[in-house]
Amino acid sequence: MAFTVAIDGPAAAGKGTVARAVARHFGFAHLDTGLLYRATGRRTLDGTDPVSAAEALRAEDLEADDLRTPDVAQAASRVAAVPEVRRALLDFQRAFARREGGAVLDGRDIGTVICPDAEVKLFVTATDDVRATRRLKELRENGFKTDFDEVLADLRARDARDSARAAAPLKPADDAVLLDTSQMDIDTAVDRAIAEVARRLR
């Protein structure tokens, strides 16, 4: 059975955590599509052309231990705005989405571009301040020295770039269920997502 759950939203809204939990609950495969762009962006920091980096991407590139750094995040956002990069990564994502046994994909254009026919579409969001607080905690736990204002500015710059790009801008699909996690703990957010998937499976 092919069954696709598309989860979109801005950085640090909780979509990755929700996606992993939903996949685990239903036994679906999970793909953090942001890693494709992070791995591509990581290659460009070494001087590789963005399109060449995307076309040469290998599965093992997604396991590099430096894909969560701020520099790579910015590079990922830049390469994601290149239409040729997005095209190079499209087939991989669509094939993953329709695999037997069900799949959960999280990113920024899953419900609008990658999987417009997904059985479930969620758009996970939160206020800028809440997202910046979460990202600051994550970065500090991983040894990065930064402050709230810097993280907030970085998130807003990424939001602006992701929302304004001509190719697959960040926005909710018309039929997506909005999940605002600003005032939710993670268990509540996960429970609501699971309930929505379960409702569509019935």
N, C-alpha and C positions, 0 to 999 in steps of 0.2 A: 504493500500500500504506500503510495506517495502522498504525503500530507505536509504542506509547507507552512511554517509560522515565520512571518516577517516582522522583525522588531527594529524600529528606527528611533532615532532621537539624537540630541546633541551630546557632546562629551560630558561625562560625569553625572548623567541623569540617572544611571542605574540600569541601562538597557543590557549591558553585558552580564551583569549579575542575574538579572531576571531571565535572560536568554539561557544561561547555563543551568539555572534551576529548573526551568520549564523542560529543557532537553533531558535533564536527569530524571525528572518526574515521569515523563512519558516514554523514556527510552529512545528518544530521537537523537540523531546526530546533530552536532552544533558547529557552526562556522562563524567566527568573529571576523567579518569581512574587513574590518578596519586593519587587521593584521596584514592583509594583502597590500594595502596602501602604505602601512608602516614599513613593511619589508621592502617595498619599491622605493619609498622615500629614503630608507636607510642606504640603499645602493646609490642614490643620487648624491648623498653627502660625500661619497668617494669620487664624485665627478662623472658618474655614469649618466647618460641621457635617460630621462624619465621613461620614454616609450621602450627603449632597449631594456631598461631595468624591469619593466612590467612583462615584456615578452620572454625574458630569460628567467623569470621567477620560478623557483623550485619549492617543493613542499617543505624541505628542510630549512628554507629561509624563514619560514614562519615560526621556527623554534629558537631563533637567535635571542640571546638574553638581554639585548639592549634595545628592544623595540618599544619600550615604555618610557624612554627618556623624552624630556621636553623638546630637544632638537629634532628627534625623529618624528614626534607628533606634528611639529610645524612642517617638516618636510613632507609628511604624509598628506597634510591638508593642501599643500601646494601641488603635489603630483595628482591629487584627486580632482583638481580643477582642469586637468588636461584631458580633453575628450578621447584622444588616442589611447591614453593609459586606461581609461575606463572601458573602452572597447576591448582592449587586450585581456582584461580580467573578467569580462562579462560571461563568456561561455563556461568558465570554471565554476562560477557562482551558480549559474542556472542549472548546470548538471548536478551540482551538490544538492540544490534545493529539491530536485525531483527524484532523488535516490529512494530506493525502497526502504520502508521502515520509518519514514518521516524525518524531517529536518527542520532545525531552527537556525535562521540566519539573522545576525544583528549588524546594523550599519546605519547608513544615512539615506540610502535610496532603494532599500530592499522592496518595500511595498509599492513604490512609485515606478521603478524602472526594472530592477532585477527580476522581481516576482510579482508583477501586477495582478496575477491570478491566484495569489497565495490564499489558502483557506482561512488563515487568521492573519490580521494585520494589527499591530500595536504600535503606538507612538508614545515612547516614554520620555517625559520631560520633567524639568524642575526649574525653580528660579535661578538666576545667575549667581546670587549669593550662596545659595545652598550647594550648587554644583561646585563653586570655587572652594568652599569649605571642605567638601568631600575630596576634591582633587589635591588640595594642600595637604590634607591628612595622609593621603596615599603617597604623595611624593616624599614627604618627610619620613614616613615609615620605610621608604626605600632609599633613604640616605641623601636625598636632594635638598640643598639649602635654598629656600625661596621664601617669599612672603605672600600674604593674601592678595595684596594689590597687584602683584606681578602675575599671580595665577589667574585672577579675575580678568585682567587685561588680555592675557593669553587666550582664555576661553572665549572672550567676546570677539577677539580678532579671528579666531577659528570659526565661530558662529557666522560672522559677517562674510567670510570667504566662502564657507560651505553653502550659505543661503543665497549668495549672489552669483555663484558660478552658473554659467550657461548650461553646462552639462550636468544633468541630474542634481539639481539643487536640493539642499536639506529642507524638507517640508513633509507634513503628514499626508498620507494618501487620503483621498476623499472618503474612503470607507474604513479608515483606521479607527480603532478604539483608543482614545486618549487616556494615558495613565500618568497623571501628575504626581510625582513621588516627593514633592517638596515637604509635605507634612506626614509622610508615611515612613514607617520603618521597613526594612527590607522584607521581612516576613509578610507584611500586609501587601506590599507590592507584588511579591511572588504569588501569594494566594489569589490575588485578583487576576493575574495573568493566567494562572493555571485554570481558574474557573472559566475564563473566556475560551481557552483552548478546549476544555472539556465540553463546553456547551456546543462548540462547532463540531466536535467529534461524534456527538450523539446523533 
